């Protein structure tokens, strides 16, 4: 009888361990030539302009936000510095001003990450709001000929908790070729 209990315990623990190792199914986003995966349970809000596709990923009842900015223009590597001056630096400055307007004293430091297998430059803007430390981590990369800016906003406790969600978005980011429109077949 004792051997059966031990065997049952081993089987149960194996099932628990196996289920803990499975990753939850992800949703797939593909538009404007860019694709990535994001976890179930996150909402995706999309705003589209002539210049960019701006996506916000949030989770109900949490303060963390992931933002994906995809510039629609085609950019060559030698044009990335101009793109940084044109819209990345103003975005960083606006984020710093937003923290100041909320009563925080933000501190900026250089950072880097990887987006879609490509090294990305970045900045970490840390601040404490109401005694709760957090940050806006902004990263940019030229993926193929598209400038992509990823931002992670939130309190430190949530960015640590949801690090796998962030990693899923940034590591699955890729260019996706547009599928050709089917051409009508000639009628005899």
N, C-alpha and C positions, 0 to 999 in steps of 0.2 A: 504494500500500500504506500509506503514512504517513497519508493522509487517512482511510482506513478505521479505523486504530488510534485516531485522534483522535475520530472519530465514535463508535466503540465506547466510548471513555473518557467522552465526554459523556453517552451513553445510560446507562452504568453509574452515573456520578455523579448523574445525574438521578433514577434509580431509588432510589439510596441516600438522596438528599435527600428524595424523596417519602415513602419509608418512615419516615424519621425524623420527618416532620411528622405522620404519622397518629397519632392518640391511641388507646391501647389500649382495648378494649371495657371498659365499666364494668358493674357489677352495679347493680341497682336495689332499694332497700329502700322499703317502704311499709307502715306500720302506725300505729295510734293517730292517724290523720288527718295524719301527717307522712310525707313522702317525700324521698329524696335518692339520689344515685348515689355509688358508691365503686368504686375500681379493682379489677380482677381481681387475684388474688394476695393479697388481704387477707382475713382471717377476721373474721367478725362474731359476737360473743357477745352474747346478749340475756338480760337479766333483767327481769322484769316484776313490779311491785308494784301495790297498789291506787292509789298516788299517781303513779307514774311508770314510764316505760319507759326503761331504762338500757342503752345499747349500747356495746360496746367493739370497736374496729377495730384489729387488729394484723397485723403481717406476720411470718411465720416468720423466725427468725434475726436479728431487728432489735429494738432497744430502744425504738422509737417506738410510742406508743399514742395513738389518737384516741378520745375518749369523747363520746357524744351522749346527753344527758339530756333527755327530753321529759316535762314535767309534764302529767299528764292533766287537771288541773282547768282550767276556763275562767277566764281572767284578763283584766280590763279594764285599759286603760292606767293608770288612776289606782290600780290595785292592784299595779303592778309594784314599787313601793318596798317594799310589805309582803312580796311574794314574795322580794325580794332579802334582806330581814332574816330571813325564815323559813327559806330553804334555800340561797340563793346564798352569803351571807356565812359561814354555818357550814361550807359546803363549802370555801371559800377558806381559812378558818382551819384546817381539818383538813388541807388540802394543805400549808400552811406547817408545821404540826406534824409531818407526815410527813417533810418534808425535814430538820427539826431532829433527829428520831429517827434519821435515816440519817447523822447527823454533819455535815450541811451548815449553812451560814449563809445562809438565803435572803434575797433582797432583793426587795421588792415595788415595782412601778411601774404606774401606770395605763396602759391600752392600749385600743385599739379595733380593730374589724375590720368586716366586712360578712358577714351571714348571710342567705342567700336574698334579697339585694338590699336588706336593711334594715341600717342602721347599728347595730352592737352595741357595748355597753360591755364593758370587760374589764380584766383585770389580768395582768401578766406577773410570775411568781414565778421569779426566776432563782437558780441555785445551782450550785456545782461539787461533784460527787461523785467522789471519787478522782482529782481533777485534770481531770475531764472536764466542761466547762461544759454546762449544759442549762437547761431551764425547764419550767414548767407554765404554759401560756397558757390562761386561762379567759375565755370570752366568753359573754354572755347577751343574749337579745333576746326581745321579745314579737313573735312572728310570728303575725299574726291575733290569736287569743285564746289562744295557747299559749306558755308560757314554755319556751324552749329554751336549754340551756347546752351549749356545745361546749368541749372541753378538748383541748389538744395537749400531750402529755408526751413528753419525750425529750431526748437529748443534742443540742446545737446542730448537730453534723455531720449527724445523721440528719434533723432537722427541715428543714434546708436541702435535703438530698438528696430528701426526699419532699414538698417543698412543693406540687408539682402534685396529689398525692393529697389533701392537706389542702384545697387550693383547690377541688377537685372536690366534696368533701363539703360545704363551707360555702357554695359558690355555687349548688349545685343543691337546697339545702334549701328545701322548700315545703310549704304546707298542701295536703292532698289530700282532697277531699270524699269521704265514705263513699259507696260505691255502694249504692243502695237494694236491699233484698232483693227478689227476684222474688216477686210475689204469685201464689198459685195462681189459675188461671183458673176461673171458675165452670163447673160441669158442668151441661149441660141436663137 
